[in-house]
Amino acid sequence: MSTDPDKHSWHDDTPSPRHWKGYTAIKLIILILALLLAVYLVGLL
């Protein structure tokens, strides 16, 4: 199995690669809030 030197991790593309876990957490929170809002507006909640 060889590694391609041109490939890099996705979190290297974030504005601050050291904080990629924080960016992921924020994205998940926004996604959950959007889903809750959609469910609320549809009337299922």
C-alpha positions as CSV (number, residue, x, y, z in Angstrom):
1,M,0.0,0.0,0.0
2,S,1.6,3.2,-1.1
3,T,0.7,6.7,0.0
4,D,0.2,9.5,-2.5
5,P,2.3,12.6,-1.5
6,D,-0.3,14.9,-3.2
7,K,-3.1,13.7,-0.9
8,H,-3.7,15.4,2.4
9,S,-6.2,15.2,5.2
10,W,-9.4,17.2,4.8
11,H,-8.9,19.1,8.1
12,D,-5.7,20.6,6.6
13,D,-8.0,22.7,4.5
14,T,-9.8,24.3,7.4
15,P,-8.8,27.9,8.4
16,S,-7.1,26.5,11.5
17,P,-6.2,22.8,11.1
18,R,-5.5,22.4,14.8
19,H,-9.2,23.1,15.6
20,W,-10.8,20.7,13.1
21,K,-12.8,19.0,15.9
22,G,-14.3,22.3,16.8
23,Y,-15.3,23.0,13.2
24,T,-16.9,19.5,13.0
25,A,-18.8,20.1,16.2
26,I,-20.1,23.4,15.1
27,K,-21.3,21.9,11.8
28,L,-23.1,19.1,13.6
29,I,-24.8,21.5,15.9
30,I,-26.0,23.6,13.0
31,L,-27.2,20.5,11.2
32,I,-29.2,19.3,14.3
33,L,-30.7,22.8,14.8
34,A,-31.7,22.9,11.1
35,L,-33.4,19.5,11.4
36,L,-35.2,20.4,14.6
37,L,-36.5,23.6,13.0
38,A,-37.7,21.7,9.9
39,V,-39.4,19.2,12.0
40,Y,-41.0,21.9,14.1
41,L,-42.2,23.8,11.1
42,V,-43.7,20.7,9.5
43,G,-45.6,20.1,12.8
44,L,-44.1,16.8,13.9
45,L,-42.6,18.2,17.1
